[in-house]
Amino acid sequence: MNFKKAIEILSTALTKHNPPSFTGTWVYQNAPRAYRFIRLNLRTPTGNIDWDAVTEVLDRSFQAKWDGRKRRPKKTYENQVEVDLILTKYQDKIYTLITVMDENDRRTRDRIIRTFVRTAQKGNILARREAVQLIRFIVEEWIEKYYVLQRWSGFGEILEEQIDACIRRYRFTGSFLGYLFKTLEYAGRGLAPLYSLDTPLSPKSGRTWMENVTEDPETGELRMLGEKSHYYG
């Protein structure tokens, strides 16, 4: 038995029974051989069964039926050991939180963040703080790099609230960072833009707003190039 075979067994069971939703208990009851392999071989750094590693390779129609993360209130606690276990597990891949070289790095980065998110969802306050800090670093890079997120610049407090909300809501939608990116893109449309004279005139423009500002020599009025003066003296 290997991972590929376990997924084949699980997929066959899902196709045969076509449940409206499924959980770890359903897998145990309907695909016991696959469950045994998953229980013994797929574990997070904190010791839980890594169902994310399973669901992410299933057909998307099955992914949508996964109901293993019930939204119920969790008793909060502080456990630094769980945070340290995650950092130790991925100590050779922590660089992916700063830069990614290829698609493998990208998947590894998402796996690290997702592990922190899942631990935070269990109620670990320290894991939540670590997750927000690491995610915030990634998002700051996005804001500089992607025009669709530039409105978030200057909204640090609201941004952190959005990150925290995404951590709470995330069940399974594939990549957590992909889910967060789209959430910020849509939520950002409702933010009032904070303009800076150093902002490019357009995503493809090499000119900034500062370079497009001129002063009327007669009135001293500041206006944009090509804009008619509204000063009538």
C-alpha positions in Angstrom: 0.0 0.0 0.0 1.3 3.5 -0.9 -0.2 6.9 -1.0 -1.3 6.7 -4.6 -3.1 3.4 -4.0 -4.8 4.7 -0.9 -6.2 7.7 -2.9 -7.4 5.3 -5.6 -9.3 3.2 -3.0 -10.8 6.3 -1.4 -11.8 7.8 -4.8 -13.5 4.5 -5.8 -15.5 4.5 -2.5 -16.5 8.1 -3.0 -17.6 7.4 -6.6 -19.6 4.3 -5.5 -21.4 5.7 -2.6 -21.6 9.4 -3.8 -22.2 10.8 -0.3 -23.4 14.4 0.0 -20.4 15.0 2.3 -17.8 12.9 4.0 -15.5 13.0 7.0 -12.7 10.9 8.5 -15.3 8.7 10.1 -16.9 8.1 6.7 -13.5 7.1 5.3 -12.9 4.7 8.2 -16.3 3.0 7.6 -16.3 2.9 3.8 -12.6 2.7 2.8 -10.9 1.1 5.8 -7.7 0.1 4.0 -7.2 3.7 2.8 -8.0 5.0 6.3 -5.4 2.7 7.9 -2.7 3.9 5.5 -3.6 7.6 6.0 -3.7 7.2 9.8 -0.3 5.6 10.0 1.5 7.6 7.3 0.0 11.0 7.0 0.5 13.1 10.1 1.0 16.8 10.7 4.0 17.9 12.8 1.6 18.2 15.8 0.5 14.6 15.4 -2.9 14.9 13.8 -4.0 13.1 10.6 -3.1 15.3 7.7 -6.5 15.3 5.8 -5.4 18.3 3.8 -2.7 16.1 2.1 -5.5 13.7 1.2 -8.2 16.1 0.0 -5.9 18.3 -2.1 -5.3 15.4 -4.5 -8.9 14.2 -4.8 -11.1 15.2 -7.7 -12.5 18.7 -7.2 -16.0 17.3 -7.0 -14.9 15.3 -4.0 -13.0 18.1 -2.4 -16.2 20.2 -2.2 -17.8 17.4 -0.2 -15.1 17.2 2.5 -16.7 18.1 5.8 -13.9 17.3 8.2 -13.6 20.8 9.7 -16.8 21.6 11.6 -17.2 25.2 12.5 -17.6 24.9 16.2 -16.3 27.1 19.0 -12.8 26.0 20.2 -11.4 26.3 23.7 -8.4 28.5 23.3 -5.0 27.5 24.8 -1.3 28.4 24.4 1.1 25.7 23.4 4.6 26.8 22.2 5.6 23.2 21.7 3.2 22.8 18.8 4.6 26.0 17.1 8.2 24.7 17.6 7.3 21.3 16.1 6.0 23.0 12.9 9.1 25.2 12.7 11.4 22.2 13.3 9.6 20.1 10.7 10.0 22.7 8.0 13.3 24.3 9.2 15.0 23.6 5.9 12.1 25.2 3.9 11.5 28.3 6.0 13.1 30.3 3.2 10.0 29.7 1.1 8.2 32.2 3.3 10.6 34.9 2.0 11.0 33.8 -1.6 9.9 30.9 -3.8 12.1 29.5 -6.6 9.7 27.2 -8.3 6.3 25.5 -8.0 7.6 23.0 -5.4 8.6 25.9 -3.2 5.2 27.5 -3.7 3.4 24.3 -2.6 5.8 23.9 0.4 5.1 27.5 1.5 1.4 26.9 1.4 1.8 23.6 3.3 3.7 25.5 6.1 1.1 28.2 6.3 -1.7 25.7 6.2 -0.2 23.7 9.1 -0.1 26.9 11.2 -3.7 27.7 10.2 -5.0 24.3 11.2 -3.2 24.4 14.5 -4.6 27.9 15.1 -8.1 26.5 14.3 -7.7 24.0 17.1 -7.5 27.0 19.5 -3.8 27.5 19.9 -3.4 31.3 20.3 0.4 31.2 19.8 0.0 29.3 16.5 -2.6 32.0 15.4 -0.2 34.8 16.2 2.6 33.0 14.3 0.4 32.4 11.4 -0.8 36.0 11.2 2.8 37.3 11.4 4.1 35.0 8.6 1.0 35.6 6.4 1.3 39.4 6.9 4.9 39.2 5.6 3.7 37.4 2.5 0.8 39.8 2.0 3.0 42.9 2.3 5.0 41.5 -0.7 1.8 40.9 -2.6 0.7 44.5 -2.0 3.9 45.8 -3.6 3.8 43.3 -6.4 0.2 43.1 -7.5 -1.8 46.1 -8.6 -5.2 44.5 -7.5 -4.0 44.6 -3.9 -2.4 48.0 -3.7 -5.5 49.5 -2.0 -4.5 47.6 1.1 -1.5 49.8 1.6 -2.2 51.9 4.6 -4.9 49.7 6.0 -2.8 47.5 8.3 -5.3 47.1 11.1 -8.1 46.1 8.7 -5.7 43.8 6.8 -4.8 41.9 10.0 -8.5 41.5 10.7 -9.1 40.0 7.3 -6.2 37.6 7.7 -7.5 36.5 11.1 -11.0 36.0 9.6 -9.6 33.9 6.8 -7.8 31.7 9.3 -11.1 31.2 11.2 -13.2 30.5 8.0 -10.8 28.3 6.0 -12.1 24.8 5.8 -10.9 23.4 2.5 -10.7 25.3 -0.7 -7.3 24.2 -2.0 -4.5 26.6 -1.3 -5.0 28.7 1.8 -2.9 31.5 0.3 -4.9 31.4 -2.9 -8.1 31.7 -0.9 -6.6 34.6 1.1 -5.4 36.4 -2.1 -8.9 36.3 -3.7 -10.5 37.3 -0.4 -8.3 40.4 -0.2 -8.8 41.2 -3.9 -12.6 41.3 -3.5 -12.6 42.9 -0.1 -10.1 45.6 -1.2 -12.6 46.9 -3.8 -14.6 48.4 -1.0 -11.6 50.3 0.4 -11.3 54.0 -0.3 -8.0 54.4 -2.2 -5.2 56.2 -0.4 -3.3 58.0 -3.2 0.4 58.7 -3.0 2.3 60.9 -5.5 4.8 58.1 -5.8 2.0 55.7 -7.2 2.3 54.8 -10.9 -0.3 56.5 -13.1 -1.3 53.0 -14.3 -0.1 49.4 -13.8 2.0 49.7 -17.1 3.1 53.3 -16.7 6.6 54.2 -15.8 5.5 57.7 -14.7 4.2 58.5 -11.2 1.6 61.0 -10.2 4.3 63.3 -8.9 5.8 63.6 -12.4 2.3 64.6 -13.7 1.8 67.5 -11.3 2.5 71.0 -12.4 2.2 74.5 -10.9 0.5 77.3 -12.6 3.1 80.1 -12.9 0.4 82.8 -12.6 -1.8 81.5 -9.8 0.5 79.0 -8.0 -2.3 76.5 -8.3 -1.2 72.8 -8.4 -2.9 70.7 -11.1 -2.4 67.6 -13.3 -0.9 68.0 -16.7 -3.6 68.2 -19.3 -6.1 69.4 -16.8 -7.7 72.8 -17.3 -7.3 75.2 -14.4 -10.4 75.9 -12.4 -9.0 79.1 -11.0 -10.8 82.1 -12.5 -9.2 84.9 -10.5 
